[in-house]
Amino acid sequence: MFAVVTKSQLDREQQSTYDITIIAKDADFGTPLLSNNVTVNVFILDQNDNAPVILYPLSSNGSAQVGFCGAFAQIRYSISEEVQDGTIVGNIAKDLGLDKSALKGRGYRIVTGSTESLFQVNQNDGILYVKRRIDREEVCERSSACTINLKTVLENPLEIHYVAVEILDINDHSPVFPEKEKRLEISESALPGARFQLQAARDPDVGQFAIQQYKLSHNEYFRVEVKDRGKDQKIPFLVLQKQLDRETNEKHKLRLTAVDGGKPAKSGDIEITVDVLDINDNSPVFTKELYSATLKENIPTGTVVIQVNATDLDQGANGEIIYSFGNEVDPKIMEIFSIDANTGEIHVTGKLDFEKSTSYEIDIQASDKAQVPLKTGKSVVITVADVNDNAPEIEVTSFSSSIKEDSKIGTTVALISVTDLDSGINGKVICAIKQGVPFTLSPSLQENMYAIVTISQLDREITSQYDVTIIAKDSGEPPHLTEKTISVVISDVNDNSPEFSTSPYTFYITENNSPGASVFAVKASDRDENDCARVSYHIIRDGSEDNKISSFLNINSDNGEILALKSFDFETLKTFQFQVVASDSGTPSLSNNVTVNVFILDQNDNAPVILYPLSSNGSAQGVEEIPRNVNAGHLDRSEHFVHSQRQTRLSINCSYWSKTTATFLSQQQLL
């Protein structure tokens, strides 16, 4: 009798099960030496020997805290999958110390990509809710840790906070085998200890809710062993305990049960039928216990990765070996690698990608060519080495498409993040902005996060739009470079006064103009745009003597056209001036004025007037007696005429009649 005793302290949190194989063999005197073995499954029961621990965040003294970094903050929550829509995850505003009353006004929201977010944040109170049902297995597949990282943004000023929500698994799936039945063919010559890989059950749950053990229905010939490959992947193997005898029993019916770690536990079954075959009693044996190789991810297709080799003690067809992949190898692996059935060489047939998988564990098998072949399995581990085959990716996480031209130097225009799927030096990225624009990159406290900020004063009237090109370059050899261009529009502010096309204006108006008609126009322009460039006009009327004439003028406020409300008379007014003001519609409004000089042009609109001599009633007359004997050409009287058009003496044709005779005197021109 023997007892199995512990040699050291057990800790369920480090290892919950042990499979102990006990081998019993003959003493050294037996010929030949015979042996047998049995596996004992030991399950470690839990005790309440661990205090709760806050995982994140922690301060220097071990207490929980929220981490803030300037305008950025991070917080972490956890919630179980499959909870109802509207379930509260946490109060972000409270935990980050945000002002609830300002959340809606600052456009507090979750920044999402092309897929719909699983969460929503209430802008009134800052509480984070579950928006729709979360299936952890759909979101994270079989990842042991399932965390959804959210980016939340506040505007004016711009703030970005990161919220990590850990999705806790529940035991909502039962283990399922790919098939309901499995048929195995095992030769009667198979020796005890022979292992036969079985189809592993699949359970989308992880951790303690994943498959924890396999159980085999009671029988005297077989037991089940489990190979743990990590990541909740346990592969069952059927192990022969006692040599088979086809003549005694040619078939064995077994039931394999996969059990998860839930409470209560869930399970799934598969029926296994073992057909016992005769003859060929030696299985192939691999010459190495472990096969491994390391490849660069850019290795050409067709390259030989490694060669496996197995031997078989049988002769003839029973000793000839062919190689193949195991029955349960992932089809995706078979798209990347192939094995030569005759030589055992494994070749690269597809594209390797370090960023998708850093290593492959491939099950291969060696089989003889007997009528009932014997097979032996082996694992080949292939490690993939990284090369610089990925260009950096630039993501604009927040972007203000326009910025005012009077913005202060250092104003943030956009936030960007840069990623590179490569690792090590190949994934280290340097960012910059192409020269020639008044912007630069300002790194944030979080790695590979940058803010695009202004570095000089903007002027929309000089440049109204900038195309900002961001350059991201990794440090690999050869390096990869990525460019991304965003357009920034400079919005207008009212910083320009209207400007008249001429200053001062000089206009000439012919007298006797039609009242109410347009006589001339002034024009001003503003280099601003929209309301800031909309110009209106008015005439300065201050009531002074010099500006009284402006009361007879009117101006169209929209186009600067000036109307005369009265008819001007050159003989009364020959020139005058007034001032016009042009104002824009900006806030505050800017204005400018111009002096307008007006000259009245004369028309021949007045008859001559005789100034002297005048009769008693004011009419002109010329009565004079002259001697009879005067000669022709004799000047008897000089008459004075004035023409109001020139106010100078003019040549006038006059007719004189004698009182005593009706003789018509010849007309004379008098100066």
Beta strands, then each sheet from edge to edge (+ up, - down):
strand 1: 17-25
strand 2: 35-43
strand 3: 67-69
strand 4: 72-80
strand 5: 88-91
strand 6: 109-111
strand 7: 119-121
strand 8: 127-130
strand 9: 147-154
strand 10: 159-168
strand 11: 181-187
strand 12: 195-197
strand 13: 211-216
strand 14: 222-228
strand 15: 234-240
strand 16: 251-260
strand 17: 267-277
strand 18: 285-286
strand 19: 291-296
strand 20: 304-307
strand 21: 310-311
strand 22: 321-325
strand 23: 337-339
strand 24: 345-348
strand 25: 359-368
strand 26: 375-385
strand 27: 393-399
strand 28: 402-404
strand 29: 412-419
strand 30: 429-433
strand 31: 439-443
strand 32: 449-454
strand 33: 465-474
strand 34: 481-491
strand 35: 499-500
strand 36: 505-510
strand 37: 518-521
strand 38: 524-525
strand 39: 535-539
strand 40: 553-555
strand 41: 561-564
strand 42: 575-584
strand 43: 591-601
strand 44: 608-612
strand 45: 640-643
strand 46: 652-653
strand 47: 669-670
sheet 1: 1+ 2-
sheet 2: 3+ 4- 10- 9+ 6-
sheet 3: 5+ 8- 7+
sheet 4: 11+ 17+ 16- 13+
sheet 5: 12+ 15- 14+
sheet 6: 18+ 21-
sheet 7: 19+ 26+ 25- 22+
sheet 8: 20+ 24- 23+
sheet 9: 27+ 29- 32+ 31-
sheet 10: 28+ 34+ 33- 30+
sheet 11: 35+ 38-
sheet 12: 36+ 43+ 42- 39+
sheet 13: 37+ 41- 40+
sheet 14: 44+ 45-
sheet 15: 46+ 47-
end
